[in-house]
Amino acid sequence: MKTNCFKVVNFGTGILESTKLTNIIVYPNPTNGEFNIDIVDGIEKVKVFDILGNMVFESGEPKSNFKINIFHPGIYVIQITSNNQLIYKKLVVI
């Protein structure tokens, strides 16, 4: 008897957000380009990338409110450096 075996592989197309630090909130989301980051451990650096991987914003200032007017509507990835860890959050700009 011949049997067919299949291996199911899940290739995700979404953005895997960090789950190590669950005390990070990015709001409002969706946004018009201005957003806040609430984090207990403090922010060392913030970078924002468009969906193609191009960096569109970088800040080394330890602050929690960011107003960025260069965004076009779309999906962006926020890279937050905190306590020498990289945390990724998705941001939708309308």
C-alpha positions as CSV (number, residue, x, y, z in Angstrom):
1,M,0.0,0.0,0.0
2,K,1.4,3.4,-1.0
3,T,0.9,6.3,1.4
4,N,1.5,9.9,0.8
5,C,3.1,12.0,3.5
6,F,2.9,15.8,3.5
7,K,4.7,18.3,5.7
8,V,2.7,21.5,6.4
9,V,4.9,24.5,6.6
10,N,3.5,27.9,7.7
11,F,5.1,30.8,5.9
12,G,3.8,33.9,7.6
13,T,3.6,37.2,5.8
14,G,2.8,39.2,8.9
15,I,5.2,40.9,11.3
16,L,6.1,38.9,14.3
17,E,5.9,41.3,17.2
18,S,8.1,40.7,20.2
19,T,6.5,39.0,23.1
20,K,9.4,39.1,25.6
21,L,8.4,42.5,26.8
22,T,4.7,42.8,27.0
23,N,4.7,46.1,28.8
24,I,5.1,48.1,25.6
25,I,2.2,50.0,24.1
26,V,2.3,51.9,20.8
27,Y,-0.8,54.2,20.4
28,P,-2.8,55.4,18.7
29,N,-2.6,52.6,16.1
30,P,-3.7,53.3,13.4
31,T,-2.3,56.8,13.4
32,N,-1.9,59.8,11.2
33,G,1.9,59.9,11.8
34,E,2.0,60.9,15.5
35,F,2.3,58.1,18.0
36,N,3.3,57.4,21.6
37,I,5.3,54.6,23.0
38,D,4.7,53.6,26.6
39,I,7.4,51.4,28.0
40,V,8.5,50.7,31.6
41,D,12.2,50.0,31.0
42,G,13.0,53.2,29.0
43,I,13.8,53.7,25.4
44,E,17.3,54.0,24.1
45,K,16.6,54.3,20.4
46,V,13.6,54.2,18.0
47,K,13.8,53.4,14.3
48,V,10.8,53.2,11.9
49,F,10.9,51.2,8.7
50,D,8.5,51.1,5.8
51,I,7.2,47.8,4.5
52,L,10.1,47.6,2.0
53,G,12.7,47.8,4.8
54,N,13.8,51.4,4.2
55,M,14.4,53.3,7.4
56,V,12.2,56.4,7.4
57,F,12.9,57.7,10.9
58,E,15.5,57.3,13.6
59,S,15.7,58.9,17.1
60,G,18.3,58.3,19.8
61,E,16.5,60.6,22.2
62,P,15.0,58.9,25.2
63,K,11.4,60.1,24.8
64,S,8.0,58.5,24.4
65,N,6.1,60.8,22.1
66,F,7.1,60.9,18.4
67,K,5.6,63.2,15.7
68,I,6.7,62.2,12.3
69,N,5.3,63.9,9.2
70,I,7.2,62.0,6.5
71,F,4.8,59.0,6.5
72,H,2.7,58.0,3.6
73,P,-0.3,55.8,4.4
74,G,0.8,52.2,4.9
75,I,2.2,49.7,7.3
76,Y,5.4,50.4,9.1
77,V,7.6,48.5,11.6
78,I,8.9,50.3,14.7
79,Q,12.2,49.0,16.1
80,I,12.6,49.9,19.8
81,T,15.9,49.4,21.6
82,S,15.4,49.0,25.3
83,N,17.8,47.4,27.8
84,N,19.9,46.2,24.9
85,Q,17.0,44.3,23.5
86,L,15.3,44.9,20.1
87,I,11.5,45.1,20.2
88,Y,9.4,45.2,17.0
89,K,5.9,46.7,16.8
90,K,3.7,47.2,13.8
91,L,2.3,50.7,13.1
92,V,-0.5,51.5,10.6
93,V,-0.5,55.0,9.2
94,I,-3.8,56.2,7.6
